[in-house]
Amino acid sequence: MNPIHIPQEWADTDLLTFEQFCELVRIPPRTVRDWRRRCVGPRWGRLDGGGRLYINVGEVRRFVGSALPPTAVGDRRGADR
């Protein structure tokens, strides 16, 4: 399985749609909807009270980083031993 890659050039304030997020992290939309219903997973927002859900790239990075073991996100504490 290929790791999730979030391009470095994406600013933390950039927005992704619900569909883009599901595709990026390779999680079925039904699962993400269930997370929202149970108030787990990443935080979402709507623009001007509209119906479309958005997530900012910073929240995607936080969410993906929290799901990975420390060594997978650059924890090098054990590297000097």
N, C-alpha and C positions, 0 to 999 in steps of 0.2 A: 504494500500500500504506500502511495506517495504521501509525504507530509503536507500539511496545509501550508500554503505559501501566501503570505500577505505582503505584497510589494512594498519595499522601503519608501518608494516615492509617494505612496498614499499618505496624505496628511491625516492626523488623528481626527480632525474635524470633518473630513470627507464623509459623505453619507452613502450607505448601501441600502437597497430595497430589501424587503423580506426575502424575495426570490433570489436576489444576488447573494445574500448571506447563506441561504440554504445550499446554493450551488457551491459557494466558496468552501464551506466546511463539510460539504458532502453529507448533510443530514436531511432526511425527508421533511418536507414542510409539515406534514401531520405531526411529527415528533416535536418540532419547534412550537407549533400551535399548542400542543399538550403542555409543554414547558410554560408557555405564557399563561395558560389556564391555571396551572398549579403555582404560578409565581416563582419559578426557578429559571435558571439560564440567564442569558444576557438581558440588559435593559433596552427597551424599545421606546420610540417616540413617534408622534404624528406631527406633521406640519400644518399649522393653522386649523387644527381640529379635523383635518381631512381623514379619509378612510384608510389611506395607504400607510403602512408601517415602515419606519426607517430605523437604522442603527448606525452610529458613527464608527469609524474605523478604530478609534481608540478603544471603544467598548469591545469590538471584535478582538483586538489584540489582548485585552485584559481577559476576556472569556477564554480564548484559545490558550493563553499562557497559564491560566488557573487550572486547565484540564491536563496539562503536561507535567510529568515528573520534573523535579528541579534540575536534573542533569540535562534534560531536553531543552530547557530554556536558558542555558548558559551558566548554570551554577557550577563554578570551577573550584569549589572548596576542596574537593578531593584530588584535583589535578596536581597539586604541589606535594602530595604525599608520596 
